[in-house]
Amino acid sequence: MFFQLLQTFKTNNTKFISAVFFCLAILLSSACRQENRQQNKVAGTKGQNSSRTDYLAQIMAMDTLAPNDYKKAIYRADSMLNLSSNQADKPFRYYFSGRRLVLEKHRDSAIFTYQQMDSKGTNAETDLLSDYSILSAQTNGGAAVGANLMKQTLAKIEKAELLKSKITYLFYDLLAKTYYQNNKPKEALRYATRYYNSHPYKSHRVIEQRYFDISFLLATKLGDFNKMIFYNNKARILAKSINDSLALARTYDNEAQIYDRQGQYAKSLACSKIYFSYLKSSNNLNDIAFNNLATSFEHNQMPDSAIYYYRQGIAFEKKNPAGRRKSMFYNGLLSAYKNKGAYAQALEAADSAYTIEMRDVAAIEAVKIAELHEKYQVEKKDQHITELNSRNELYQKIITQQKWTLGLAFFVFLSVLFFLFILYRQQRLKGRNTLLASENKRLNIEQKLLQVQLNPHFIFNAIANLQGLISSGDSKEAVRYLSTFSKLLRNVLEQNTKEFIELDEEIASLHNYLQLQQMRFAGLFDYQISTNHLEGGNILIPPMLVQPFVENAIEHGFRNIAYHGSLTINFQTVKNQLQIIVDDNGCGVSAKAAVQTKKSLAQVILKERLDVLFNTAKQQAGFELEDKSNTGGRGVMVKINIPLVKD
């Protein structure tokens, strides 16, 4: 949630913690009794869905907990629900498991887990909770939120308001966060206020304190000094009343910003020192604290102290393996060295800041260029298909006209020679039309294959995962992820215009795709590719022939398994044919059927490709799927047989 971005404080008052849990227990008990009474009136049963009501009420009440207590509550609920066999608890088991993955910074796995909460329309509240959790995970990271996610969020708010959902306030909080990330503080403040006013525990002092904290942050964005002072005073009073020492210290950091904007740099520095000293004593230092203190020193014309804390911030940042280098420290060093007259060091700091900023820009631009190129290729094929359709219509008109001419010839008993000539022309046009129809079919297959190979949903997830890696600061993993993703895009674009490629190229594309999936779903599966000593440079194969079955094994075969997935791909020759075996130990065909209600589009396209490339030329080609559960095994084995084509 938006307010949970501010939950960085710890409380040492054990009496207050005990009181919070006591109040939470009373609230949960009251909610259970009320829900049971309603169920008894409607269905004449007792406690049939009490578990569902308990956990929804608990999720709403957990907003009143401090960060450490909130984390403990998540882990406790996740452990308890993993032992539950009650089907009514299943959506909440996925919810708490997803929250745990978010706390552990496994964003993609969390989104995948939230998707399992779908009740297929049987429970609107849990479906809305699933939608909120997925959207919230997708908008985390602090980056600007795209138009598509904004539209989805607004649509879910309308749905929640229409259903008068208990968790509508969560969507207000989510929209406030998206507006804040898109640098629209007025809209963010409006929805933050709606969130607070509709929160079921808005009178709780913890909720009020966080509301005033975020209101100060938004007032700072708007440059409203009066509101900044008002909200900070309110936040300080509440922090004292709940004995929240970190929240109280944070008000001094807020006060430092107020003094800094008013030009009272000495007072700003004093407040920054109080905040920094508290964070240091409580082992809660962060890179922003180093930057703020260094900036205060710089504004007080103390460049040596500013340089020292900028350098300390850089060292602190490097200690965090999951962090990423930020340009703010180097921009601060640039200004401090300039004020000191050390232009050589200033130039070095400017170069470092420029390198970091250009790295981020280059990563984003590379993805944009790949997307534009792909759109161009698809549009080009669409134009070609439209042209072929127009020519087909023209030939159909010509054939119709000639049929009328032939009928007329029969009617007036024209000469047999003229009749044979018209018939001959008609047969020639039919043959040309058949060739054009075949070409049209081939282009349609290429277009479908391109769309399946570069699934927009997969590209979105890959880019979103890259964004998450960059935001978390794991620059090394982000670069490796981007490099693998770029290789995959390049291979697909280069191979798209070819009917056959070398076997080595196909295996390289499979390695890139599988490595990308392994980075996306860390620890989900292992894979092995063997060629049985085949000379991959001399054997030709249709491009991206194996990828649909590999994707199916990962996305559906390994979806709900409780063990480690294993995928093997074997290339071998059998009776002058190339045989490809894709073998996984996933959930099998019967379990996949629950997810795939329609026949795989990739399998349909593959069959059409084999027909066009081989079967029309009287060559044998095809594939078959074997559910290993029928023989006591696990997973699916796919055998693809095509003629052995050598260069």
C-alpha positions as CSV (number, residue, x, y, z in Angstrom):
1,M,0.0,0.0,0.0
2,F,0.9,3.7,-0.5
3,F,1.1,4.3,3.3
4,Q,3.2,1.2,3.8
5,L,5.9,3.0,1.8
6,L,6.3,5.1,4.9
7,Q,6.3,2.2,7.4
8,T,10.0,2.3,8.2
9,F,9.7,2.9,11.9
10,K,10.2,0.5,14.9
11,T,8.5,0.8,18.2
12,N,10.1,-0.2,21.6
13,N,6.9,0.2,23.6
14,T,5.8,-3.4,24.3
15,K,2.6,-2.2,26.1
16,F,1.5,-0.4,22.9
17,I,2.1,-3.6,20.8
18,S,0.1,-5.7,23.2
19,A,-2.7,-3.2,23.1
20,V,-2.7,-3.3,19.3
21,F,-2.9,-7.1,19.2
22,F,-5.6,-7.1,21.9
23,C,-7.7,-4.6,19.9
24,L,-7.2,-6.6,16.7
25,A,-8.4,-9.8,18.4
26,I,-11.6,-7.9,19.6
27,L,-12.2,-6.6,16.2
28,L,-11.8,-10.0,14.5
29,S,-14.0,-11.7,17.1
30,S,-16.7,-9.0,16.6
31,A,-16.5,-9.3,12.8
32,C,-16.8,-13.1,13.0
33,R,-19.9,-13.0,15.2
34,Q,-21.6,-10.5,12.9
35,E,-20.8,-12.5,9.8
36,N,-22.1,-15.7,11.4
37,R,-25.4,-14.0,12.3
38,Q,-25.8,-12.9,8.7
39,Q,-25.0,-16.3,7.4
40,N,-27.5,-17.9,9.8
41,K,-30.2,-15.6,8.5
42,V,-29.6,-16.2,4.8
43,A,-28.5,-19.9,4.7
44,G,-29.5,-21.4,8.0
45,T,-26.0,-22.6,8.6
46,K,-23.4,-21.8,11.3
47,G,-19.9,-20.7,10.5
48,Q,-19.9,-22.1,7.0
49,N,-17.6,-19.4,5.6
50,S,-16.2,-18.0,8.9
51,S,-12.6,-18.7,7.9
52,R,-13.0,-16.4,4.8
53,T,-14.5,-13.6,6.9
54,D,-11.8,-14.0,9.6
55,Y,-8.9,-13.5,7.2
56,L,-10.5,-10.6,5.3
57,A,-11.0,-8.8,8.6
58,Q,-7.5,-9.6,9.6
59,I,-6.0,-8.2,6.4
60,M,-8.0,-4.9,7.0
61,A,-6.9,-4.7,10.6
62,M,-3.3,-5.3,10.0
63,D,-2.8,-1.7,8.7
64,T,-2.7,-0.7,12.4
65,L,0.5,-2.7,13.0
66,A,4.0,-1.4,13.0
67,P,6.3,-2.7,10.2
68,N,8.0,-5.4,12.2
69,D,4.8,-6.6,13.7
70,Y,3.1,-6.5,10.2
71,K,5.9,-8.7,8.8
72,K,5.6,-11.1,11.7
73,A,1.8,-11.3,11.2
74,I,2.3,-12.1,7.5
75,Y,4.8,-14.9,8.1
76,R,2.6,-16.3,10.9
77,A,-0.6,-16.3,8.8
78,D,1.3,-17.9,5.9
79,S,2.6,-20.7,8.1
80,M,-0.8,-21.4,9.6
81,L,-2.6,-21.4,6.2
82,N,-0.1,-23.8,4.7
83,L,-1.2,-26.4,7.2
84,S,-5.0,-25.8,6.5
85,S,-6.9,-28.2,4.3
86,N,-10.1,-26.0,4.3
87,Q,-11.0,-25.0,0.7
88,A,-12.4,-21.7,1.9
89,D,-8.9,-20.7,3.2
90,K,-7.3,-21.4,-0.2
91,P,-7.5,-17.8,-1.7
92,F,-6.1,-16.4,1.5
93,R,-3.3,-19.0,1.6
94,Y,-2.2,-17.6,-1.8
95,Y,-2.6,-14.0,-0.6
96,F,-0.4,-14.4,2.4
97,S,2.1,-16.4,0.4
98,G,2.2,-13.6,-2.1
99,R,2.7,-11.0,0.6
100,R,5.6,-13.0,1.9
101,L,7.2,-13.1,-1.5
102,V,6.8,-9.3,-1.8
103,L,8.5,-8.8,1.5
104,E,11.3,-11.1,0.2
105,K,11.5,-9.0,-3.1
106,H,10.4,-11.8,-5.4
107,R,8.0,-9.7,-7.4
108,D,7.2,-12.0,-10.4
109,S,6.7,-15.0,-8.2
110,A,4.3,-12.9,-6.0
111,I,2.3,-11.9,-9.0
112,F,2.1,-15.5,-10.2
113,T,0.9,-16.5,-6.7
114,Y,-1.8,-13.8,-6.5
115,Q,-3.2,-15.0,-9.8
116,Q,-4.0,-18.3,-8.1
117,M,-6.6,-16.5,-5.9
118,D,-9.1,-16.3,-8.8
119,S,-12.4,-17.7,-7.6
120,K,-13.9,-17.8,-11.1
121,G,-16.5,-15.3,-10.0
122,T,-17.7,-17.2,-7.0
123,N,-16.4,-14.6,-4.5
124,A,-16.2,-10.9,-5.5
125,E,-14.2,-9.8,-2.5
126,T,-11.3,-12.3,-2.9
127,D,-11.3,-11.5,-6.7
128,L,-11.0,-7.8,-6.0
129,L,-8.2,-8.6,-3.4
130,S,-6.4,-10.6,-6.1
131,D,-6.8,-7.7,-8.6
132,Y,-5.5,-5.2,-6.1
133,S,-2.5,-7.3,-5.1
134,I,-1.4,-7.9,-8.7
135,L,-1.8,-4.2,-9.7
136,S,0.0,-3.1,-6.5
137,A,3.0,-5.4,-7.3
138,Q,3.1,-4.2,-10.9
139,T,3.3,-0.5,-9.9
140,N,5.9,-1.0,-7.2
141,G,9.4,0.4,-7.8
142,G,8.8,4.1,-8.0
143,A,8.8,4.4,-11.8
144,A,6.2,6.1,-13.9
145,V,3.0,4.0,-14.4
146,G,1.8,3.4,-17.9
147,A,-1.6,4.2,-19.4
148,N,-2.6,0.6,-19.5
149,L,-2.1,0.0,-15.7
150,M,-3.8,3.3,-15.0
151,K,-6.9,2.2,-17.0
152,Q,-7.0,-1.2,-15.2
153,T,-6.8,0.6,-11.8
154,L,-9.6,3.0,-12.6
155,A,-11.7,0.1,-13.9
156,K,-11.2,-1.9,-10.7
157,I,-12.1,1.1,-8.6
158,E,-15.4,1.4,-10.5
159,K,-16.1,-2.3,-9.9
160,A,-15.3,-2.0,-6.2
161,E,-17.5,1.0,-5.8
162,L,-20.3,-0.6,-7.7
163,L,-20.1,-3.7,-5.4
164,K,-19.7,-1.5,-2.3
165,S,-16.7,-3.7,-1.5
166,K,-15.1,-3.5,2.0
167,I,-11.6,-3.1,0.4
168,T,-12.5,-0.2,-1.9
169,Y,-10.2,2.0,0.2
170,L,-7.2,-0.1,-1.0
171,F,-7.8,0.9,-4.6
172,Y,-7.9,4.6,-3.6
173,D,-4.5,4.1,-1.9
174,L,-3.2,2.3,-5.1
175,L,-4.4,5.1,-7.4
176,A,-2.9,7.8,-5.1
177,K,0.5,5.9,-5.4
178,T,0.3,5.8,-9.2
179,Y,-0.5,9.5,-9.4
180,Y,2.4,10.2,-7.1
181,Q,4.8,8.2,-9.2
182,N,3.5,10.0,-12.4
183,N,4.3,13.3,-10.7
184,K,0.7,14.4,-10.2
185,P,0.7,15.4,-6.5
186,K,-2.7,17.1,-6.6
187,E,-4.5,14.0,-7.8
188,A,-2.4,11.9,-5.4
189,L,-3.4,14.0,-2.5
190,R,-7.1,13.8,-3.5
191,Y,-7.1,10.0,-3.5
192,A,-4.9,9.7,-0.4
193,T,-7.6,11.7,1.4
194,R,-10.3,9.4,0.0
195,Y,-8.3,6.4,1.2
196,Y,-8.0,7.9,4.7
197,N,-11.7,8.9,4.9
198,S,-12.9,5.4,3.8
199,H,-10.4,3.4,5.9
200,P,-12.3,1.2,8.4
201,Y,-9.7,2.1,11.1
202,K,-9.1,5.8,10.2
203,S,-9.5,6.8,13.9
204,H,-6.6,4.7,14.9
205,R,-3.5,6.8,15.7
206,V,-1.1,4.8,13.7
207,I,-3.3,5.3,10.5
208,E,-3.6,9.0,11.3
209,Q,0.1,9.4,11.8
210,R,0.9,7.8,8.5
211,Y,-1.8,9.9,6.8
212,F,-0.1,13.1,8.0
213,D,3.3,11.8,7.0
214,I,2.2,11.2,3.4
215,S,0.2,14.5,3.4
216,F,3.5,16.3,4.3
217,L,5.2,14.5,1.4
218,L,2.6,15.6,-1.1
219,A,2.5,19.1,0.3
220,T,6.3,19.3,-0.3
221,K,5.7,18.2,-3.9
222,L,3.2,21.1,-4.2
223,G,5.5,23.6,-2.5
224,D,2.8,24.5,0.1
225,F,4.8,25.7,3.1
226,N,1.8,26.3,5.4
227,K,0.5,22.8,4.8
228,M,4.0,21.3,5.2
229,I,4.2,22.9,8.7
230,F,0.7,21.9,9.6
231,Y,1.0,18.3,8.6
232,N,4.4,17.9,10.2
233,N,3.2,19.3,13.5
234,K,0.2,16.8,13.4
235,A,2.5,13.9,12.6
236,R,4.9,14.9,15.5
237,I,2.0,15.0,18.0
238,L,0.8,11.6,17.0
239,A,4.3,10.1,16.9
240,K,4.7,11.2,20.5
241,S,1.3,9.8,21.5
242,I,2.1,6.3,20.2
243,N,5.7,6.4,21.4
244,D,7.0,5.9,17.9
245,S,10.6,7.1,18.1
246,L,11.4,6.6,14.4
247,A,8.3,8.4,13.3
248,L,9.2,11.3,15.7
249,A,12.7,11.4,14.3
250,R,11.3,11.5,10.8
251,T,9.4,14.7,11.7
252,Y,12.8,16.4,12.2
253,D,13.9,15.4,8.7
254,N,10.6,16.9,7.5
255,E,11.4,20.1,9.5
256,A,14.8,20.2,7.9
257,Q,13.2,20.3,4.4
258,I,10.9,23.2,5.6
259,Y,13.9,25.2,6.9
260,D,15.9,24.5,3.8
261,R,13.1,25.8,1.5
262,Q,12.9,28.9,3.7
263,G,16.6,29.6,3.4
264,Q,17.3,28.9,7.1
265,Y,20.1,26.5,6.4
266,A,21.6,26.4,9.9
267,K,18.3,25.2,11.4
268,S,17.9,22.8,8.5
269,L,21.4,21.3,9.3
270,A,20.6,20.9,13.0
271,C,17.4,19.0,12.2
272,S,19.2,16.8,9.7
273,K,21.8,15.9,12.3
274,I,19.1,14.9,14.8
275,Y,17.5,12.6,12.3
276,F,20.8,11.1,11.0
277,S,22.0,10.5,14.6
278,Y,18.8,8.6,15.5
279,L,19.0,6.4,12.4
280,K,22.6,5.6,13.1
281,S,21.9,4.7,16.8
282,S,19.0,2.5,15.8
283,N,20.8,0.9,12.9
284,N,18.3,2.2,10.4
285,L,20.6,4.3,8.2
286,N,19.7,4.6,4.5
287,D,21.2,6.3,1.5
288,I,18.7,9.1,1.4
289,A,19.7,10.1,5.0
290,F,23.4,10.4,3.9
291,N,22.3,12.5,0.9
292,N,20.0,14.9,2.9
293,L,22.7,15.5,5.6
294,A,25.4,16.1,2.9
295,T,23.1,18.6,1.1
296,S,22.5,20.5,4.4
297,F,26.2,20.8,4.9
298,E,26.6,22.1,1.3
299,H,23.9,24.7,1.8
300,N,25.7,25.9,4.9
301,Q,28.9,26.4,2.8
302,M,30.7,23.5,4.4
303,P,31.8,21.6,1.3
304,D,34.4,19.3,3.1
305,S,31.6,17.9,5.4
306,A,29.3,17.6,2.4
307,I,31.9,15.7,0.4
308,Y,32.5,13.4,3.4
309,Y,28.9,12.4,3.7
310,Y,28.4,12.1,0.0
311,R,31.3,9.7,0.0
312,Q,29.9,7.8,3.0
313,G,26.6,7.5,1.1
314,I,28.3,5.9,-1.9
315,A,30.2,3.5,0.4
316,F,26.9,2.6,2.2
317,E,25.2,2.0,-1.2
318,K,28.0,-0.3,-2.3
319,K,27.6,-2.4,0.9
320,N,24.1,-3.4,-0.2
321,P,24.3,-6.2,-2.8
322,A,20.8,-5.7,-3.9
323,G,21.2,-1.9,-4.3
324,R,22.0,0.1,-7.4
325,R,24.2,3.1,-7.9
326,K,22.4,6.4,-7.9
327,S,23.5,9.6,-9.6
328,M,22.3,11.9,-6.7
329,F,25.6,11.4,-4.7
330,Y,27.8,12.2,-7.7
331,N,25.7,15.2,-8.6
332,G,26.1,16.4,-5.0
333,L,29.8,15.8,-5.2
334,L,29.9,17.8,-8.4
335,S,28.3,20.8,-6.7
336,A,30.5,20.5,-3.6
337,Y,33.7,20.2,-5.5
338,K,32.8,23.2,-7.7
339,N,32.1,25.3,-4.6
340,K,35.4,24.3,-3.2
341,G,37.3,25.0,-6.5
342,A,38.4,21.4,-7.0
343,Y,37.4,21.2,-10.6
344,A,39.3,18.0,-11.4
345,Q,37.3,16.1,-8.8
346,A,34.2,17.9,-9.9
347,L,34.8,16.7,-13.5
348,E,35.3,13.1,-12.2
349,A,32.0,13.2,-10.3
350,A,30.2,14.6,-13.3
351,D,31.5,11.8,-15.4
352,S,30.3,9.2,-12.9
353,A,26.9,10.8,-12.7
354,Y,26.6,11.0,-16.5
355,T,27.6,7.3,-16.8
356,I,25.0,6.2,-14.4
357,E,22.2,8.3,-16.0
358,M,23.2,7.2,-19.5
359,R,23.2,3.5,-18.4
360,D,19.6,3.8,-17.3
361,V,18.5,5.7,-20.4
362,A,20.3,3.2,-22.7
363,A,18.5,0.2,-21.1
364,I,15.1,1.8,-21.6
365,E,15.9,3.0,-25.2
366,A,17.1,-0.5,-26.2
367,V,13.7,-2.0,-25.3
368,K,11.8,0.8,-27.0
369,I,13.9,0.3,-30.3
370,A,13.2,-3.5,-30.2
371,E,9.5,-2.9,-29.8
372,L,9.4,-0.3,-32.6
373,H,11.2,-2.7,-34.9
374,E,8.8,-5.5,-34.1
375,K,5.8,-3.3,-34.7
376,Y,7.3,-2.3,-38.1
377,Q,7.7,-6.0,-39.1
378,V,4.1,-6.9,-38.1
379,E,2.7,-3.8,-40.0
380,K,4.8,-4.7,-43.1
381,K,3.3,-8.3,-43.1
382,D,-0.2,-6.9,-42.6
383,Q,0.2,-4.7,-45.7
384,H,1.4,-7.7,-47.7
385,I,-1.6,-9.8,-46.6
386,T,-4.0,-6.9,-47.5
387,E,-2.5,-6.7,-50.9
388,L,-2.8,-10.4,-51.5
389,N,-6.5,-10.3,-50.3
390,S,-7.2,-7.5,-52.9
391,R,-5.6,-9.6,-55.7
392,N,-7.6,-12.6,-54.6
393,E,-10.8,-10.6,-54.8
394,L,-9.8,-9.3,-58.3
395,Y,-9.2,-12.9,-59.6
396,Q,-12.5,-14.0,-58.1
397,K,-14.3,-11.3,-60.0
398,I,-12.5,-12.4,-63.2
399,I,-13.5,-16.0,-62.7
400,T,-17.1,-15.0,-62.1
401,Q,-17.1,-12.9,-65.3
402,Q,-15.6,-15.8,-67.3
403,K,-18.3,-18.1,-65.9
404,W,-20.9,-15.8,-67.3
405,T,-19.1,-15.7,-70.6
406,L,-18.9,-19.5,-70.7
407,G,-22.6,-19.8,-70.0
408,L,-23.3,-17.2,-72.7
409,A,-21.2,-19.2,-75.1
410,F,-23.3,-22.3,-74.3
411,F,-26.5,-20.4,-74.7
412,V,-25.6,-19.0,-78.2
413,F,-23.9,-22.2,-79.3
414,L,-20.6,-20.5,-80.0
415,S,-17.9,-22.5,-81.6
416,V,-16.3,-25.3,-79.7
417,L,-12.9,-23.7,-80.2
418,F,-14.0,-20.5,-78.4
419,F,-15.5,-22.7,-75.6
420,L,-12.2,-24.6,-75.1
421,F,-10.2,-21.4,-75.1
422,I,-12.4,-19.9,-72.3
423,L,-12.2,-23.1,-70.3
424,Y,-8.5,-23.2,-70.7
425,R,-8.2,-19.6,-69.4
426,Q,-10.5,-20.4,-66.5
427,Q,-8.3,-23.3,-65.4
428,R,-5.2,-21.2,-65.6
429,L,-6.7,-18.5,-63.4
430,K,-7.9,-21.1,-60.9
431,G,-4.3,-22.4,-60.7
432,R,-2.9,-19.0,-60.1
433,N,-5.6,-18.3,-57.5
434,T,-4.6,-21.6,-55.7
435,L,-1.0,-20.5,-55.6
436,L,-2.0,-17.1,-54.2
437,A,-4.2,-18.7,-51.6
438,S,-1.3,-20.9,-50.6
439,E,1.0,-17.9,-50.3
440,N,-1.6,-16.1,-48.3
441,K,-1.9,-19.0,-45.9
442,R,1.9,-19.2,-45.5
443,L,2.1,-15.5,-44.6
444,N,-0.8,-15.8,-42.2
445,I,1.1,-18.7,-40.5
446,E,4.2,-16.6,-40.3
447,Q,2.3,-13.7,-38.7
448,K,0.6,-16.1,-36.2
449,L,4.0,-17.6,-35.4
450,L,5.5,-14.2,-34.9
451,Q,2.8,-13.2,-32.5
452,V,3.1,-16.5,-30.5
453,Q,6.9,-16.2,-30.4
454,L,6.9,-12.7,-29.2
455,N,3.9,-12.9,-26.9
456,P,3.1,-9.3,-25.8
457,H,2.3,-10.6,-22.3
458,F,5.7,-12.3,-22.0
459,I,7.5,-9.1,-23.3
460,F,5.5,-7.0,-20.7
461,N,6.4,-9.4,-17.9
462,A,10.1,-9.5,-19.0
463,I,10.3,-5.7,-19.1
464,A,8.5,-5.3,-15.8
465,N,10.9,-7.8,-14.3
466,L,13.8,-5.9,-15.7
467,Q,12.3,-2.7,-14.2
468,G,12.0,-4.4,-10.8
469,L,15.7,-5.5,-11.0
470,I,16.8,-2.0,-11.8
471,S,14.6,-0.5,-9.1
472,S,16.0,-3.0,-6.5
473,G,19.5,-1.9,-7.5
474,D,20.7,-5.3,-8.7
475,S,22.5,-3.8,-11.7
476,K,24.6,-6.9,-12.5
477,E,21.5,-9.1,-12.7
478,A,19.6,-6.5,-14.6
479,V,22.4,-6.2,-17.2
480,R,22.6,-10.0,-17.6
481,Y,18.8,-10.1,-17.9
482,L,18.7,-7.4,-20.5
483,S,21.6,-9.0,-22.5
484,T,19.8,-12.4,-22.6
485,F,16.5,-10.7,-23.5
486,S,18.2,-8.7,-26.3
487,K,19.8,-11.8,-27.7
488,L,16.4,-13.6,-27.8
489,L,14.7,-10.6,-29.6
490,R,17.6,-10.4,-32.1
491,N,17.5,-14.2,-32.9
492,V,13.7,-14.1,-33.4
493,L,13.8,-11.1,-35.7
494,E,16.7,-12.5,-37.8
495,Q,15.1,-15.9,-38.1
496,N,11.6,-14.7,-38.9
497,T,12.2,-14.3,-42.6
498,K,13.8,-17.8,-43.0
499,E,12.1,-21.1,-43.7
500,F,15.1,-23.1,-42.3
501,I,18.0,-22.3,-40.0
502,E,20.9,-24.3,-38.7
503,L,20.3,-26.5,-35.7
504,D,22.9,-24.6,-33.7
505,E,20.9,-21.4,-34.1
506,E,17.7,-23.1,-32.9
507,I,19.6,-24.4,-29.8
508,A,21.1,-21.0,-29.1
509,S,17.6,-19.4,-29.2
510,L,16.3,-22.1,-26.8
511,H,19.2,-21.4,-24.4
512,N,18.4,-17.7,-24.4
513,Y,14.7,-18.3,-23.9
514,L,15.3,-20.8,-21.0
515,Q,17.8,-18.6,-19.3
516,L,15.4,-15.7,-19.4
517,Q,12.6,-17.9,-17.9
518,Q,15.0,-19.1,-15.2
519,M,15.8,-15.5,-14.2
520,R,12.1,-14.7,-14.2
521,F,11.1,-17.8,-12.1
522,A,14.2,-18.2,-9.9
523,G,14.7,-21.8,-8.7
524,L,11.5,-23.1,-10.4
525,F,13.3,-25.6,-12.8
526,D,16.5,-26.9,-14.4
527,Y,17.0,-27.8,-18.1
528,Q,19.3,-29.8,-20.3
529,I,19.7,-29.8,-24.1
530,S,21.5,-32.7,-25.8
531,T,22.3,-33.3,-29.5
532,N,23.8,-36.9,-29.4
533,H,26.9,-35.7,-31.4
534,L,24.9,-34.3,-34.3
535,E,26.7,-31.7,-36.4
536,G,24.4,-28.8,-35.7
537,G,26.0,-26.6,-38.4
538,N,25.0,-29.0,-41.2
539,I,21.4,-29.8,-40.2
540,L,18.6,-27.4,-41.0
541,I,15.4,-27.0,-39.0
542,P,12.4,-24.6,-39.2
543,P,13.0,-21.7,-36.8
544,M,11.3,-21.7,-33.4
545,L,9.9,-25.2,-33.9
546,V,10.5,-26.4,-30.3
547,Q,9.8,-23.1,-28.4
548,P,6.0,-23.5,-28.1
549,F,6.3,-26.8,-26.3
550,V,9.1,-25.5,-24.0
551,E,6.9,-22.5,-23.1
552,N,4.0,-24.8,-22.4
553,A,6.1,-27.0,-20.1
554,I,7.3,-24.0,-18.1
555,E,4.0,-21.9,-18.0
556,H,1.6,-24.8,-17.4
557,G,3.6,-27.9,-16.6
558,F,5.5,-26.4,-13.7
559,R,2.7,-24.1,-12.5
560,N,1.4,-25.9,-9.3
561,I,4.1,-28.5,-8.6
562,A,5.6,-28.8,-5.1
563,Y,8.9,-30.1,-6.3
564,H,11.7,-28.9,-8.5
565,G,11.0,-28.9,-12.2
566,S,13.2,-30.7,-14.8
567,L,13.1,-30.1,-18.6
568,T,15.2,-32.1,-21.1
569,I,15.4,-31.5,-24.9
570,N,17.0,-34.2,-27.0
571,F,17.8,-34.0,-30.8
572,Q,18.6,-37.3,-32.5
573,T,18.3,-39.0,-35.9
574,V,15.9,-42.0,-36.4
575,K,15.4,-43.7,-39.8
576,N,16.7,-40.7,-41.8
577,Q,14.5,-38.3,-39.8
578,L,15.3,-35.7,-37.2
579,Q,13.5,-36.6,-33.9
580,I,13.1,-34.0,-31.2
581,I,12.0,-35.1,-27.7
582,V,10.8,-32.5,-25.1
583,D,10.4,-34.2,-21.8
584,D,9.2,-32.5,-18.5
585,N,8.3,-33.7,-15.0
586,G,5.4,-31.2,-14.6
587,C,1.8,-31.6,-13.6
588,G,0.8,-33.5,-16.8
589,V,-1.9,-33.1,-19.4
590,S,-4.9,-33.7,-17.1
591,A,-3.7,-30.9,-14.8
592,K,-2.9,-28.6,-17.7
593,A,-6.4,-29.0,-19.0
594,A,-7.7,-27.1,-16.0
595,V,-5.7,-24.1,-17.1
596,Q,-5.9,-24.5,-20.9
597,T,-9.6,-24.7,-21.8
598,K,-8.9,-24.3,-25.5
599,K,-6.6,-26.1,-27.8
600,S,-3.1,-24.7,-27.8
601,L,-2.8,-22.0,-30.5
602,A,0.9,-22.9,-30.9
603,Q,0.1,-26.5,-31.6
604,V,-2.3,-25.5,-34.3
605,I,0.2,-23.2,-35.9
606,L,2.9,-25.9,-35.7
607,K,0.7,-28.4,-37.5
608,E,0.0,-25.9,-40.3
609,R,3.7,-25.2,-40.7
610,L,4.6,-28.8,-41.0
611,D,1.8,-29.3,-43.6
612,V,3.1,-26.4,-45.7
613,L,6.8,-27.3,-45.4
614,F,6.7,-31.1,-45.6
615,N,3.4,-32.9,-45.9
616,T,2.3,-31.1,-49.1
617,A,5.5,-32.4,-50.7
618,K,4.7,-36.0,-49.7
619,Q,7.2,-36.0,-46.8
620,Q,6.3,-37.3,-43.4
621,A,6.3,-34.8,-40.5
622,G,4.3,-34.5,-37.3
623,F,4.3,-34.5,-33.5
624,E,2.6,-36.4,-30.7
625,L,2.0,-35.8,-27.0
626,E,2.3,-38.5,-24.3
627,D,0.9,-38.0,-20.8
628,K,3.4,-39.9,-18.6
629,S,0.9,-40.2,-15.8
630,N,-0.8,-43.0,-17.8
631,T,2.4,-45.1,-17.3
632,G,3.0,-44.1,-13.7
633,G,5.3,-41.2,-14.4
634,R,5.1,-37.4,-14.1
635,G,4.8,-34.7,-16.8
636,V,4.5,-34.8,-20.6
637,M,6.7,-36.1,-23.4
638,V,6.4,-34.5,-26.8
639,K,8.0,-36.2,-29.9
640,I,8.5,-34.1,-33.0
641,N,9.5,-35.9,-36.2
642,I,10.6,-34.1,-39.4
643,P,12.6,-35.1,-42.5
644,L,16.4,-34.8,-42.0
645,V,17.4,-31.7,-44.0
646,K,21.1,-31.1,-44.5
647,D,22.9,-28.0,-45.7
